Amino acid sequence: MRGGVGARGLRFLWVRWRVLLRLGVWSVVEAGQTFLTGYAPARALDQGFLAGRAGVGLGWLALAGVGVLLGAYGTARVYAAVAALVEPLRDRLVERVVGRGVREADGGALSGLTQQVEIARDTFAGLVMVSRSFVFTAVGALAGLVSLDPLLLLVVGPPLLAGVALFAATLRPLARRQEAYLMADEALAEHWGAVCPGLRDITATGAEERVAADTGERIDAELGTARSLARWGVLRVASLAIGGQLPIVLLLAAAPWLLARGVTTGALVGALAYVTQSLLPALRNLVHGLGTSGSRLTVVLRRLAPSGPGPSAAERHDAPAERPRTHQDAPALSLTSVTFAYGPTAAPVIEDLDLALRPGAHLAVVGPSGIGKSTLTALVAGLLRPRSGTVRVGGAPVPSPAAVAHRVLIPQEAYVFSGTLADNLGHFRPDPVPEAELLAAVDAVGMGPLAERLGGPGARVDPAALSAGERQLVALVRAYLSYAPLVLLDEATCHLDPQAEERAERAFVERPGTTLVVVAHRISSARRAERVLVMDGTGTAYGTHEELMRVSALYRDLVGSWTPGPAGRSEPPLALRDADRVDAVAGAGLAGDGRHVVAHGPVGQVQASGDLGDGGPLGGKG
């Protein structure tokens, strides 16, 4: 994503305006308790106990008790709304960390996933809570002061505003110094991590003075940042004293003046209750929470998401967020003398492969189980590196950021996260997708009935409630809406029925500027393609369906193994297990073929009509 952490954060919140609205509504309910904290005791004194009417006084206190119950109810709903805001952030950060770990073999990814992501999640939740609490508590308390007597607001309001203004002025400098301190601390820790294991060598080479000098520089740097942070921390304490504690002193000092001008004893007590029980705790939480945790969250987000919360690593492994620039006259995809093996002494899965696809081409890849079809898509996506040879996407070498910008990979097991349907479908785009464009993509790929059943783009999606085929439809529309011109479908339609599969593939064929590579789940995918690549160990055959029927015995066997099912349905003739050890068998309740390929049987072996239950043995009843 473009922009800094703040800009990305605003976009993240903007697309979740419904959650923010719900959070605001329940915060107003919660603020009712704040209003009654001072107002009810004031009326209990003035209209009840001081007037000799104990019953009235007790009634007002009972109303304050009802306010406590009302506030507790609102607080419970607030936590639910905060969870709906926080969990999508955590999902995006996890995707980013996993994607970086897979793409860059990042050894720190596990730490980022288990520690830093949870720090970011908890800190973000805390910031939302303290910021929201201060705003609505302040509004409730100030409204109560005005209701009791406007003169009270003249005493409490100015120091409160001065304290908040001073705190706000220190936020940016304090955040910079907090970040500098954390970076200096990490630099010192990293230096010690390198020095301590090598102490014997340092002594043997006489490098003690040099290492000590380097260490001293890092210690001095951390000390300097700590002192700078402490100086600015004094201003933070001062803002709390001015905004939260000075109003108490002013109320007590001005009590004779206020009483002389008609302010009642109950109103004065109520004002003290507002300051001590509501404003001071809320301001203290804001200063300590936003002042420290805000800086920590900024640092962690920059580390975890240097490019912003991005698309799903589980599916696209960094699909483009912007429209990529294609090299003029460059093939959409080219492989030159590519050889790949899964170990230095292992036999090649792919050997000396040459392939070139023009922009707009449509290729189907077929072959027996475990022959290397998924390996080929992983090489094109940059997830694997060839032993020899070169791979280029849109003229850019693989792996490279330019190549990443040109392709999107949808694997067999589609990823769907908790959030709205629009969030899921527009996950590869930097900004919210216009609803008209989103609905057009849904209709093109054939996801209309599912989207309608879920409740439309704004409906929340529960991934566990979707079938494997429904998750694949979501992933296909997500890829369709991306800016990537090269689309790699690695058995990405295996859980769809033949008609749905055909509609989805044709949508990508008709998508402007799209080059489509399909690892075929059914032979009908090969029939629809312009060209077919038949993989047979270290050998390959390439051509149209008709050409391969004449020259490739393996291709004829694959086509010949197709057996029509009931009512003219087509069946998948291809064995469904690749080298990546991912099975593509239909799940329970999915619309599918009348007969199914046995995933680990010989090519063409089929199973009688029946359901393959999730988690059950192949061939058994679910």
FENHUHU-V354241 format. One record per pair of residues at least 24 apart in sequence whose C-alpha atoms are under 10 Angstrom apart, sorted by the first residue. I is the first residue (numbers start at 1). GAP is how many residues later the second one is. Records with the same first field share a line. If there is no record, write none. Layout:
BEGIN
I->GAP + GAP
END
This chain:
BEGIN
1->304 + 305 + 306 + 307 + 308 + 309 + 310 + 319 + 320 + 321 + 428 + 429 + 430
2->305 + 306 + 319 + 320 + 428 + 429
3->304 + 305
4->298 + 302 + 303 + 304
5->292 + 293 + 294 + 296 + 297 + 300 + 301 + 302 + 303 + 304
6->292
7->301
8->299 + 300 + 301 + 422 + 423
9->80 + 292 + 299 + 300
11->419 + 420 + 421
12->73 + 76 + 77 + 296 + 297 + 419 + 420
13->72 + 76
14->418
15->405 + 407 + 408 + 416 + 417
16->68 + 69 + 72 + 403 + 404 + 407 + 442
17->68
18->63 + 67 + 440
19->61 + 62 + 63 + 64 + 65 + 66
20->61 + 62 + 64 + 65
21->60
22->55 + 56 + 58 + 59 + 60
23->51 + 52 + 54 + 55 + 56 + 57 + 58 + 59 + 61 + 62 + 105 + 109
24->54 + 57 + 108 + 112
25->49 + 52 + 53
26->45 + 47 + 48 + 49 + 50 + 51 + 52 + 53 + 55
27->44 + 47 + 48 + 50 + 51 + 102 + 105 + 106 + 108 + 109 + 110
28->43 + 46 + 50 + 108 + 109 + 111 + 112
29->38 + 41 + 42 + 43 + 44 + 45 + 46 + 48 + 49 + 107
30->37 + 38 + 39 + 40 + 41 + 42 + 43 + 44 + 45 + 46 + 47 + 48 + 103 + 106 + 107 + 110
31->36 + 39 + 40 + 43 + 44 + 102 + 104 + 105 + 106 + 107 + 108 + 109 + 110
32->32 + 34 + 35 + 36 + 38 + 39 + 42 + 104 + 105 + 108 + 109
33->30 + 31 + 32 + 33 + 34 + 35 + 36 + 37 + 38 + 39 + 41 + 104 + 107 + 108 + 245
34->30 + 33 + 34 + 37 + 102 + 103 + 104 + 105 + 106 + 107 + 108 + 109 + 110 + 239 + 240 + 243 + 244 + 245
35->29 + 32 + 102 + 103 + 104 + 105 + 106 + 107 + 108 + 109 + 110 + 112 + 239 + 243
36->24 + 25 + 27 + 28 + 29 + 30 + 31 + 32 + 104 + 105 + 108 + 234 + 238
37->24 + 26 + 27 + 28 + 30 + 31 + 103 + 104 + 107 + 233 + 234 + 236 + 237 + 240 + 241
38->26 + 102 + 103 + 106 + 107 + 110 + 228 + 229 + 230 + 231 + 232 + 233 + 234 + 235 + 236 + 237 + 239 + 240
39->25 + 102 + 104 + 105 + 106 + 108 + 109 + 227 + 228 + 230 + 231 + 232 + 234 + 235
40->24 + 25 + 27 + 104 + 226 + 227 + 230
41->225 + 226 + 228 + 229 + 230 + 232
42->106 + 222 + 223 + 224 + 225 + 226 + 227 + 228 + 229 + 231
43->105 + 221 + 222 + 223 + 224 + 227
44->222 + 226
45->219 + 220 + 221 + 222 + 224 + 225
46->218 + 219 + 220 + 221
47->219
48->218
49->217
50->215 + 216
78->51 + 54
79->46 + 50
82->42 + 43 + 44 + 46 + 47
83->38 + 42
84->334 + 335
85->39 + 40 + 43 + 334
86->34 + 35 + 36 + 37 + 38 + 39 + 40 + 42
87->34 + 38 + 330 + 331 + 332
88->33 + 221 + 329 + 330 + 331 + 332 + 335
89->28 + 31 + 32 + 35 + 220
90->27 + 28 + 29 + 30 + 31 + 32 + 34 + 219
91->26 + 30 + 218 + 221 + 326 + 327 + 328
92->25 + 213 + 216 + 217 + 218 + 219 + 220 + 221 + 325 + 335
93->24 + 25 + 27 + 28 + 208 + 211 + 212 + 215 + 216 + 217 + 218 + 219
94->24 + 210 + 211 + 215 + 218 + 219
95->210 + 214 + 215 + 216 + 217 + 218 + 219 + 220 + 222 + 223 + 322
96->208 + 209 + 210 + 211 + 212 + 213 + 214 + 215 + 216 + 217 + 218 + 221 + 222
97->206 + 207 + 208 + 212 + 216
98->214 + 215 + 216 + 219
99->211 + 212 + 213 + 214 + 215 + 216 + 217 + 218 + 219
100->204 + 205 + 213 + 217 + 218
101->212
102->211 + 212 + 215 + 281 + 282
103->210 + 214 + 215 + 278 + 279 + 280 + 281 + 296
104->279
109->195
112->188 + 191 + 192
113->191
116->181 + 184 + 185 + 187 + 188
117->180 + 183 + 184 + 187
119->174 + 177 + 178 + 181 + 182
120->173 + 174 + 176 + 177 + 178 + 179 + 180 + 181 + 184
121->176
122->171 + 175
123->166 + 167 + 169 + 170 + 171 + 172 + 173 + 174 + 175 + 177
124->166 + 169 + 170 + 172 + 173 + 174
126->159 + 160 + 163 + 164 + 167 + 168
127->158 + 159 + 162 + 163 + 164 + 165 + 166 + 167 + 170
128->161 + 162
129->156 + 157 + 160
130->152 + 153 + 154 + 155 + 156 + 157 + 158 + 159 + 160
131->151 + 152 + 154 + 155 + 156 + 158 + 159
132->150 + 154
133->145 + 148 + 149 + 150 + 152 + 153
134->144 + 145 + 146 + 147 + 148 + 149 + 150 + 151 + 152
135->144 + 147 + 148 + 151
136->146
137->137 + 141 + 142 + 144 + 145 + 146
138->136 + 137 + 140 + 141 + 142 + 144 + 145
139->140
140->134 + 138 + 139
141->129 + 130 + 132 + 133 + 134 + 136 + 137 + 138
142->129 + 132 + 133 + 137
144->123 + 126 + 127 + 130
145->122 + 123 + 125 + 126 + 127 + 129 + 130
146->125
147->120
148->115 + 116 + 118 + 119 + 120 + 122 + 123
149->109 + 113 + 114 + 115 + 118 + 119 + 122
150->113
151->107 + 110 + 111 + 112
152->99 + 102 + 103 + 106 + 111 + 115 + 116 + 118 + 119 + 120
153->118
155->91 + 92 + 93 + 94 + 95 + 96 + 99 + 103 + 116
156->87 + 88 + 90 + 91 + 92 + 93 + 94 + 95 + 115 + 116 + 118 + 119 + 123
157->86 + 90
158->84 + 85 + 89
159->80 + 82 + 83 + 84 + 85 + 86 + 87 + 88 + 91
160->79 + 80 + 81 + 82 + 83 + 84 + 85 + 86 + 87 + 115 + 119 + 120 + 123
161->78 + 81 + 82 + 83
162->77 + 78 + 80 + 81
163->72 + 73 + 74 + 75 + 76 + 77 + 78 + 79 + 80 + 81 + 82 + 83 + 120
164->72 + 75 + 76 + 78 + 79 + 80 + 119 + 122 + 123
165->74 + 78
166->69 + 70 + 72 + 73 + 74 + 76 + 77
167->68 + 69 + 70 + 71 + 72 + 73 + 76 + 116 + 119 + 120 + 123 + 124
168->68 + 71 + 119 + 122 + 123
169->66 + 67 + 70
170->62 + 63 + 65 + 66 + 69 + 121
171->61 + 65 + 116 + 119 + 120 + 121 + 123 + 124
172->119 + 123
173->55 + 56 + 59
174->54 + 55 + 56 + 57 + 58 + 59 + 61 + 62 + 117 + 118 + 120 + 121
175->54 + 57 + 115 + 116 + 117 + 118 + 119 + 120 + 121 + 122 + 123 + 124
176->49 + 53 + 119 + 122 + 123
177->48 + 49 + 50 + 51 + 52 + 53 + 55 + 118
178->47 + 48 + 50 + 51 + 52 + 54 + 113 + 114 + 115 + 116 + 117 + 118 + 120 + 121
179->46 + 50 + 116 + 117 + 118 + 119 + 120 + 121
180->41 + 42 + 44 + 45 + 46 + 48 + 49 + 119
181->40 + 41 + 42 + 43 + 44 + 45 + 46 + 47 + 48
182->40 + 43 + 44 + 113 + 114 + 117
183->38 + 39 + 42 + 116
184->34 + 35 + 36 + 37 + 38 + 39 + 40 + 41 + 42
185->33 + 34 + 36 + 37 + 38 + 40 + 41
186->32 + 36
187->31 + 32 + 34 + 35
188->26 + 27 + 28 + 29 + 30 + 31 + 32 + 33 + 34
189->29
191->24 + 27
233->58 + 59
236->48 + 51 + 52 + 55
237->47 + 50 + 51
239->44 + 45 + 48
240->40 + 41 + 43 + 44 + 45 + 46 + 47 + 48
241->39 + 42 + 43
243->32 + 36 + 37 + 40 + 41
244->31 + 32 + 34 + 35 + 36 + 37 + 38 + 39 + 40
245->30 + 31 + 34 + 35
246->29 + 34
247->24 + 25 + 28 + 29 + 32 + 33
248->24 + 25 + 26 + 27 + 28 + 32
251->24
308->122
309->118 + 121
310->117 + 118 + 119 + 120
311->113 + 115 + 116 + 117 + 118 + 119 + 167 + 171
312->103 + 104 + 105 + 112 + 115 + 116
313->96 + 102
314->95 + 96 + 97 + 99 + 100 + 101 + 102
315->93 + 94 + 95 + 96 + 97 + 98 + 99 + 100 + 101 + 160 + 163 + 164
316->65 + 88 + 91 + 92 + 93 + 94 + 95 + 99 + 112 + 159 + 162 + 163 + 166 + 171 + 172
317->64 + 65 + 66 + 87 + 90 + 91 + 92 + 93
318->63 + 83 + 86 + 87 + 89 + 90 + 91 + 110
319->62 + 82 + 84 + 85 + 86 + 87 + 88 + 89 + 90 + 108 + 109 + 110 + 160 + 163 + 164 + 165
320->81 + 82 + 83 + 84 + 85 + 86 + 87 + 88 + 108 + 109 + 110 + 162 + 163 + 164 + 165
321->84 + 106 + 107 + 108 + 109 + 110 + 161 + 162 + 163
322->83 + 84 + 106 + 107 + 108 + 109 + 160 + 161 + 162
323->82 + 83 + 106 + 159 + 160 + 161 + 162
324->70 + 78 + 79 + 80 + 81 + 82 + 83 + 159 + 160 + 161
325->69 + 70 + 77 + 80 + 81 + 160
326->33 + 67 + 68 + 69 + 70 + 76 + 77 + 79 + 80 + 159
327->66 + 67 + 68 + 69
328->66 + 67
329->29 + 30 + 65 + 66
330->26 + 27 + 28 + 29 + 62 + 63 + 64 + 65 + 66
331->24 + 25 + 26 + 27 + 28 + 29 + 30 + 61 + 62 + 63 + 64 + 65
332->24 + 25 + 26 + 27 + 28 + 29 + 60 + 61 + 62 + 63 + 64 + 74 + 75 + 153 + 154 + 181 + 182 + 183 + 184
333->24 + 25 + 26 + 28 + 47 + 58 + 59 + 60 + 61 + 62 + 63 + 70 + 73 + 74 + 153 + 182 + 184
334->24 + 46 + 56 + 57 + 58 + 59 + 60 + 61 + 62 + 63
335->44 + 45 + 54 + 55 + 56 + 57 + 58 + 63
336->52 + 53 + 54 + 55 + 56
337->49 + 51 + 52 + 53 + 54
338->38 + 41 + 47 + 48 + 49 + 50 + 51 + 52 + 53
339->46 + 47 + 48 + 49 + 50 + 51 + 199
340->32 + 35 + 36 + 39 + 44 + 45 + 46 + 47 + 48 + 49
341->31 + 34 + 44 + 45 + 46 + 47
342->33 + 42 + 44 + 45 + 237
343->44
344->43
347->190 + 191
348->24 + 39 + 189 + 190
349->24 + 26 + 27 + 186 + 187 + 188 + 189 + 190 + 230
350->25 + 26 + 36 + 37 + 185 + 186 + 187 + 188 + 189 + 190
351->35 + 36 + 37 + 38 + 186 + 187 + 188 + 189
352->36 + 37 + 186 + 187 + 188
353->36 + 37 + 185 + 186 + 187
354->35 + 36 + 37 + 186
355->36 + 178 + 187
356->35 + 36 + 37
357->36 + 37 + 158 + 159 + 160 + 174
358->36 + 157
359->35 + 126 + 127 + 154 + 155 + 156 + 157
360->125 + 126 + 148 + 149 + 150 + 151 + 152 + 153 + 154 + 155 + 156
361->125 + 148 + 152 + 153 + 154 + 155 + 156 + 168 + 169 + 170
362->125 + 143 + 146 + 147 + 152 + 153 + 154 + 155 + 156 + 164 + 166 + 167 + 168 + 169 + 170
363->125 + 152 + 153 + 154 + 155 + 156 + 157 + 162 + 163 + 165 + 166 + 167 + 168 + 169 + 170 + 179 + 180 + 181
364->125 + 152 + 153 + 154 + 155 + 156 + 157 + 159 + 160 + 161 + 162 + 163 + 164 + 165 + 166 + 167 + 168 + 169 + 170 + 178 + 180 + 181
365->125 + 152 + 153 + 154 + 155 + 156 + 158 + 160 + 161 + 164 + 166 + 167 + 168 + 169 + 170 + 177
366->152 + 153 + 154 + 155 + 156 + 157 + 159 + 160 + 166 + 167 + 168 + 169 + 170 + 188 + 189 + 192 + 208 + 209
367->152 + 153 + 166 + 167 + 168 + 169 + 170 + 173 + 187 + 188 + 191 + 207 + 208 + 209 + 211 + 236
368->166 + 167 + 168 + 169 + 186 + 187 + 190 + 205 + 206 + 207 + 208 + 209 + 210 + 234 + 235 + 236
369->167 + 205 + 206 + 207 + 208 + 209 + 210 + 230 + 231 + 232 + 233 + 234
370->166 + 167 + 205 + 206 + 207 + 208 + 209 + 210 + 211 + 230
371->163 + 164 + 165 + 166 + 167 + 206 + 207 + 208
372->163 + 164 + 165 + 166 + 205 + 206 + 207 + 208
373->117 + 118 + 145 + 146 + 147 + 160 + 161 + 162 + 163 + 204 + 205 + 206 + 207
374->37 + 38 + 115 + 116 + 117 + 145 + 203 + 204 + 205 + 206 + 207 + 208
375->115 + 203 + 204 + 205
376->114 + 143 + 159
377->32 + 33 + 34 + 111 + 112 + 113 + 140 + 141 + 142
378->31 + 33 + 110 + 112 + 202
380->24 + 27 + 29 + 106 + 108
381->25 + 26 + 27 + 28 + 105 + 106 + 107
382->25
393->92 + 93
394->91 + 92
403->81 + 83
404->80 + 82
405->78 + 79 + 80 + 81
406->77 + 78 + 79 + 80 + 81
407->72 + 75 + 76 + 77 + 78 + 79 + 80 + 81 + 107 + 108 + 109
408->70 + 71 + 72 + 74 + 75 + 76 + 77 + 78 + 79 + 80 + 81
409->66 + 67 + 70 + 75 + 77 + 78 + 79 + 80 + 81 + 83 + 108
410->62 + 65 + 66 + 68 + 69 + 77 + 78 + 79 + 80 + 81 + 82 + 83 + 108
411->61 + 64 + 77 + 78 + 79 + 80 + 81 + 82 + 108 + 171
412->56 + 60 + 63 + 77 + 78 + 79 + 80 + 81 + 82 + 83 + 107 + 170 + 171 + 172
413->55 + 56 + 58 + 59 + 62 + 77 + 78 + 79 + 80 + 81 + 82 + 169 + 170 + 171
414->54 + 55 + 56 + 57 + 58 + 59 + 60 + 61 + 62 + 78 + 79
415->48 + 53 + 56 + 57 + 59 + 60
416->45 + 46 + 47 + 48 + 50 + 54 + 55 + 56 + 58 + 59
417->43 + 44 + 45 + 46 + 47 + 54
418->42 + 43 + 44 + 45 + 46
419->39 + 40 + 41 + 42 + 43 + 44
420->34 + 35 + 36 + 37 + 38 + 39 + 40 + 41 + 42
421->30 + 33 + 34 + 35 + 36 + 37 + 38 + 39 + 40 + 41 + 53
422->29 + 34 + 35 + 36 + 37 + 38 + 39 + 56
423->34 + 35 + 36 + 37 + 38 + 55
424->33 + 36 + 37 + 50 + 51 + 53 + 54
425->32 + 48 + 49 + 50 + 51 + 52 + 53 + 54 + 55 + 56 + 57
426->48 + 51 + 52 + 53 + 54 + 55 + 56
427->48 + 51 + 52 + 54 + 55
428->50 + 51 + 52 + 53 + 54 + 55 + 56
429->49 + 50 + 52 + 53 + 54
430->52
433->48
437->44
438->39 + 40 + 42 + 43
439->38
440->37 + 41
441->35 + 36 + 37 + 38 + 39 + 40 + 66 + 70
442->31 + 32 + 34 + 35 + 36 + 38 + 39
443->34 + 61 + 64
444->33 + 36 + 59 + 60 + 61 + 62 + 63 + 64 + 66 + 67
445->28 + 29 + 31 + 32 + 35 + 55 + 56 + 57 + 58 + 59 + 60 + 61 + 62 + 63
446->27 + 30 + 31 + 53 + 54 + 55 + 56 + 57 + 58 + 61
447->25 + 26 + 27 + 29 + 30 + 53 + 56 + 57
448->25
450->24
467->28 + 119 + 120 + 121 + 122 + 123
468->25 + 26 + 27 + 28 + 117 + 118 + 119 + 120 + 121 + 122
469->24 + 25 + 26 + 27 + 28 + 31 + 117 + 118 + 120 + 121 + 122 + 123
470->25 + 26 + 120
471->24
472->24
473->27 + 28 + 31
476->28 + 29 + 31 + 32
477->27 + 30 + 31
479->29
480->24 + 27 + 28 + 31 + 34
481->30
483->30 + 31
484->29 + 30 + 31
485->26 + 27 + 28 + 29 + 30 + 31
486->27 + 28 + 29 + 30 + 31
487->27 + 28 + 29 + 30 + 31
488->27 + 28 + 29 + 30 + 31
489->27 + 28 + 29 + 30 + 31
490->27 + 28 + 29 + 30 + 31
491->27 + 28 + 29 + 30 + 31 + 85 + 87 + 92 + 93
492->26 + 27 + 28 + 29 + 92
493->25 + 26 + 27 + 28 + 29 + 91
494->25 + 26 + 27 + 28 + 78 + 82 + 89 + 90 + 91 + 92 + 98
495->26 + 89 + 90 + 91 + 92 + 95 + 96 + 97 + 98
496->90 + 94 + 95 + 96 + 97
497->72 + 73 + 74 + 89 + 93 + 94 + 95 + 96
498->24 + 26 + 27 + 71 + 72 + 73 + 74 + 93 + 94 + 95
499->70 + 71 + 93
500->91 + 92
501->24
502->26
505->24
520->52 + 53 + 54 + 56
521->50 + 51 + 52 + 53 + 54 + 55 + 63
522->36 + 37 + 40 + 48 + 49 + 50 + 51 + 52 + 53 + 54
523->32 + 35 + 36 + 37 + 38 + 39 + 47 + 48 + 49 + 50 + 51
524->35 + 38 + 46 + 47 + 48 + 49
525->47
526->33
527->32
534->24
557->46 + 47
558->45 + 46
559->45
560->44
561->42 + 43 + 44 + 45
562->35 + 41 + 42 + 43 + 44
563->32 + 41 + 43
564->29 + 30 + 31
565->28 + 29 + 30 + 31 + 43 + 44
566->27 + 28 + 29 + 43
567->27
568->25 + 26
569->24 + 25 + 26
570->24 + 25
571->24 + 25 + 26 + 35
572->24 + 25 + 32 + 34
573->24 + 25 + 30 + 31 + 32 + 33
574->24 + 25 + 28 + 29 + 30 + 31
575->24 + 25 + 26 + 27 + 28 + 29 + 30 + 31
576->24 + 25 + 27
577->24
585->27 + 28 + 29 + 33
586->25 + 26 + 27 + 28
587->24 + 25 + 26 + 27 + 28 + 29 + 35
588->24 + 25 + 26 + 27 + 28 + 33 + 34
589->24 + 25 + 33
END
